[in-house]
Amino acid sequence: MTPSPPCKIVLLVEDEPHILDLLADYLAGEGYEVLKARDATEAFDILATKPRLDLLVSDFRLPGEVSGVAIAEPALKLRPDLKVIFISGYPIEIYESGSPIARTAPVLAKPFSLDSLRTQIRRMLE
């Protein structure tokens, strides 16, 4: 019997507590290990201490004038194989950020369906 592959680890960054909990519960139910961050400080703490992460799902607008792109760029320097998905009520701002990651990472515009999130995550992690 072959061992099952290790659980995929998702860092979820979202400042709205009800959205953070809803998405975290959903992703955990889909079999992912979910690490939650409400802002950039918590996200950077997790990035600095977690040896393995497979996916970053980040809101774009976060407290403290730090964007999801500002989290993703240094995260990708530390972990070039990290996959990134942005979620935002203002998706045009991600594209206007001028960041190279903004041209390659998928963006889900809020409100999005949980099915579309699941589909996008599966595509990224295959």
C-alpha positions in Angstrom: 0.0 0.0 0.0 1.5 3.3 -1.0 1.4 6.1 1.5 -0.9 9.0 0.8 0.7 12.2 -0.3 1.3 14.8 2.5 -1.6 17.3 3.1 -1.2 20.5 1.1 -0.7 23.6 3.3 -2.5 26.8 2.5 -1.7 30.2 4.0 -4.9 32.2 3.9 -4.6 36.0 4.4 -7.9 37.8 4.9 -8.7 40.7 7.2 -12.5 40.1 7.4 -12.9 37.6 10.2 -16.1 36.0 8.9 -14.6 35.5 5.4 -11.4 34.2 6.9 -13.3 31.6 9.0 -15.6 30.6 6.2 -12.8 30.1 3.7 -10.6 28.3 6.3 -13.4 25.9 7.3 -14.2 25.2 3.6 -10.6 24.5 2.7 -10.1 22.3 5.8 -13.2 20.4 4.7 -11.5 19.9 1.3 -8.6 18.3 3.0 -6.1 21.2 3.2 -4.2 22.2 6.3 -5.0 25.9 6.6 -2.9 28.6 8.4 -4.9 31.8 9.0 -3.5 35.3 9.0 -5.6 38.5 9.5 -2.9 40.9 8.3 0.6 41.1 6.9 2.3 40.8 10.3 0.7 37.5 10.9 1.3 36.3 7.4 5.1 37.2 7.6 5.3 35.4 11.0 3.9 32.2 9.4 6.1 32.6 6.4 9.2 32.9 8.6 8.3 29.9 10.8 6.6 27.3 8.7 9.0 25.1 6.9 6.6 24.1 4.2 3.8 26.0 2.4 2.2 25.0 -0.9 -0.2 27.9 -1.6 -0.8 31.5 -0.5 -4.3 32.8 -0.9 -4.3 36.5 -0.1 -6.8 39.3 -0.1 -5.3 42.4 -1.9 -6.5 45.2 0.5 -5.2 44.5 4.0 -4.8 46.7 7.1 -1.8 48.9 7.5 -1.5 49.9 3.8 0.1 46.5 3.0 -1.3 44.7 0.0 -1.5 41.0 -0.8 1.1 41.6 -3.5 3.5 43.1 -0.9 3.2 39.7 1.0 3.5 37.5 -2.1 6.6 39.1 -3.6 9.0 38.4 -0.6 7.2 35.1 0.0 8.1 34.0 -3.6 11.7 35.1 -3.1 12.0 32.8 -0.1 9.9 30.0 -1.6 10.0 30.1 -5.4 7.8 27.1 -5.7 5.0 28.7 -3.7 1.7 29.1 -5.6 -0.3 32.3 -5.2 -4.0 33.2 -5.7 -5.3 36.7 -5.0 -8.9 37.4 -3.8 -10.2 40.9 -3.9 -13.3 43.1 -4.1 -11.1 45.4 -6.2 -9.3 43.1 -8.7 -8.3 45.9 -11.0 -6.0 47.2 -8.2 -4.0 44.0 -8.4 -3.3 44.4 -12.1 -2.5 48.1 -11.6 0.0 47.3 -8.9 2.7 46.8 -11.6 4.0 43.7 -9.8 5.1 40.8 -12.0 3.2 38.4 -9.8 0.0 40.3 -10.5 0.4 39.3 -14.2 0.8 35.6 -13.5 -1.2 34.8 -10.3 -4.9 34.1 -10.7 -7.3 36.6 -9.2 -10.7 35.7 -7.9 -13.0 38.8 -7.7 -15.2 38.9 -4.6 -17.8 37.7 -4.3 -16.7 34.4 -5.8 -18.1 30.9 -5.3 -16.5 28.3 -3.2 -16.5 26.0 -6.2 -14.5 28.5 -8.2 -12.0 28.7 -5.4 -11.7 24.9 -5.2 -11.3 24.6 -8.9 -8.6 27.3 -9.0 -6.7 25.7 -6.1 -6.8 22.3 -7.7 -5.4 23.8 -10.9 -2.6 25.5 -9.0 -1.6 22.5 -7.0 -1.7 19.7 -9.6 
